[in-house]
């Protein structure tokens, strides 16, 4: 009798464990998402004292980010040690916008520093106001980067 109870208990335990170990519906691994920043400068080749619009469109996967933790445009003239940093607090129509004029001709750079979704992205673009000046060394770091290392 003890053997029958033992084997019955074993059979029930095996059935129970088999039922509990069935494969669960595991959702497919979520597609990796990155914060992407597209920077546009309009007009592309401005003249001195002409308004220039900087536009940063921030996306996370396919979604536009309008509530980034930080969006700052860092702008400087080539070979200039002084970098201007302008924070944009709010997106307008899905984009972070800055309008600025430049009195001095030359080659300029802009970095859009964006922190969103616990990620940081900082694309850099070169643009020319009027006549270009000598560009920076392509390996040179921005002053902002050097100050924050």
N, C-alpha and C positions, 0 to 999 in steps of 0.2 A: 504494500500500500504506500509506503514511504517513497518507493521508487516512482510510482505513478504520479504522486503529488509533485515530486521533484521534477520529473520530465514535463508535466503539465505546466508547472511554474516556468520552466526553461522555455517551453514553446510560447507561452504568453509573453515572456520577456523579449524573445526574438521578434515576435509579431509587433509588439509595442515599439521596439527600437527601429524596426523596418519602417513602420508608419511614421515615426518622428523624423527619420533621416531622409525623407523624400526631398527631392530637389525643390528649392523655393524658386519663385519667379524672381530672378535677379535682374534688375534693370541694366540695360547696356551701359557701359562706362560713359559718363557724360563727356561730351566733346570738350577738349581743353579750350579755355577762353583766355584771351589776352587783352590788355588795354592797348588800343591802337589810337594814335593821334595823327590826324592829317592836318598839316598847316598850309594855309594859302595866304599869299600876299597879293593885295590888289591896290593899285596896279602893280604889275610885276617889275616894271622899271619906272619908278616915280621920278619926278623932278623935284628940286629943292622947294620947300614950303608947300608942297602938294600933299593933301591928306593921304595917308596910307592906312589901309585896313588890314589888320592881322586877324586871321580866323583859324581857330583850332576846333576841329570836330573830333570829339572823343567817343570811341565805341568800345564796348565790351562784348565780344562775340558779334552778334548781329544787332545788338541794342545800342542806341545812342545814350550816352551818359550825360545827364544834365545836372547832376549833383556831385560832381567830383570834389574830393577833399581839398585839392589845391590845383589851381591853374595860374601859373605865373609866366609872363613873357619876359625873357632876359634879352636885352637889345644893346648892341655896341657897334661902334665904328671900328673897322679893321685897324689893328695895332694900337687901339686905345685901351688903357688899363681900366678906365671907368666904364662899368656895365650898369645899365639902368634895369631895375627889376620892377615890373608892374603886375600886381595881382588882380585877377579878374574873379570877382566873387560869385557871379551869376551867369548862367548860360542864357542866350537869347535865341529863340527858334532853333534849339539844339546845337548851338555853337557858342564858343567863348570868343568875344570880339574885343579888339582894341583898335582905336583910331589914333594915329600919331603923325606929326609932320617932322621933317628933318631939314634944318637950315643948311647944313653942310653937305656938299657932294661927297661921294665916296662909296666904298664897298662896306656893307654892313652885314651883321649876322643877327639872327633871332633864334633863341631856343625856347620852346614851349615846355615848361616843366609841369607835368601833370601827374597827380597822385589820385588814383581812383581804384576801387575794388582791391585795396591793399597792394597795389602795384604802382610802380613809378616808370614813366616813359618821358623821354626828353629829346624829341627830334630837333635837329638844327637845320636852318636854311640860310643861305647866303642871298643877298639882294643888293642891287646897286641903285643909289640915288644920283641921278645925273651922270657924271663922268666917274668911272671906277677909280679907286685908289688901289695901292698895292694890297693884295689879299694876304691874309694871315697864313702862317705855316699850317698845312693841313693836319699836322700832328699836334698842334698846339691845343691845350685844353682851355676851356673858358675859365675866366676868373672865378665864376660861381663854383665850378667844379673844384678848383684848387682850394678855395676857401672852405669847402665842405668835405674835404678828404680827411 
